[in-house]
Every structure is written in structure tokens, then in C-alpha cells.
Amino acid sequence: MAIMLMQNMLGQVNKIKWYSEHMRESQ
């Protein structure tokens, strides 16, 4: 259970990083 939760959190962090990087490129 804990492992899946950690993986889910890491996945969300990666999405936020990727999204923020693309938003910077747009500007």
C-alpha cells in the first residue's frame, strides 16, 4: 500500500514539473 502511494505522489510531482517547464516555454 505505502509503495503504491509513494509512486502515485512521485508521479504527480513529475507531472507538475513537466507542466511547469512547458508553461515556461510557452511564455
Phi and psi in degrees as GROMACS dihedral restraints (atoms count N, CA, C in turn):
[ dihedral_restraints ]
;  ai    aj    ak    al  type     phi  dphi    fc
    3     4     5     6     1   -60.9    20    10
    4     5     6     7     1   -39.8    20    10
    6     7     8     9     1   -62.2    20    10
    7     8     9    10     1   -44.9    20    10
    9    10    11    12     1   -62.9    20    10
   10    11    12    13     1   -38.7    20    10
   12    13    14    15     1   -63.8    20    10
   13    14    15    16     1   -43.1    20    10
   15    16    17    18     1   -62.1    20    10
   16    17    18    19     1   -45.6    20    10
   18    19    20    21     1   -61.3    20    10
   19    20    21    22     1   -39.8    20    10
   21    22    23    24     1   -64.7    20    10
   22    23    24    25     1   -42.7    20    10
   24    25    26    27     1   -63.2    20    10
   25    26    27    28     1   -44.4    20    10
   27    28    29    30     1   -62.0    20    10
   28    29    30    31     1   -40.0    20    10
   30    31    32    33     1   -61.0    20    10
   31    32    33    34     1   -42.3    20    10
   33    34    35    36     1   -66.3    20    10
   34    35    36    37     1   -40.3    20    10
   36    37    38    39     1   -62.4    20    10
   37    38    39    40     1   -44.2    20    10
   39    40    41    42     1   -61.4    20    10
   40    41    42    43     1   -39.7    20    10
   42    43    44    45     1   -63.0    20    10
   43    44    45    46     1   -43.3    20    10
   45    46    47    48     1   -63.5    20    10
   46    47    48    49     1   -43.5    20    10
   48    49    50    51     1   -61.7    20    10
   49    50    51    52     1   -47.3    20    10
   51    52    53    54     1   -62.2    20    10
   52    53    54    55     1   -43.9    20    10
   54    55    56    57     1   -63.5    20    10
   55    56    57    58     1   -45.9    20    10
   57    58    59    60     1   -63.1    20    10
   58    59    60    61     1   -38.5    20    10
   60    61    62    63     1   -63.8    20    10
   61    62    63    64     1   -43.0    20    10
   63    64    65    66     1   -68.3    20    10
   64    65    66    67     1   -34.7    20    10
   66    67    68    69     1   -64.1    20    10
   67    68    69    70     1   -39.1    20    10
   69    70    71    72     1   -62.8    20    10
   70    71    72    73     1   -42.7    20    10
   72    73    74    75     1   -62.8    20    10
   73    74    75    76     1   -37.8    20    10
   75    76    77    78     1   -61.0    20    10
   76    77    78    79     1   -40.7    20    10
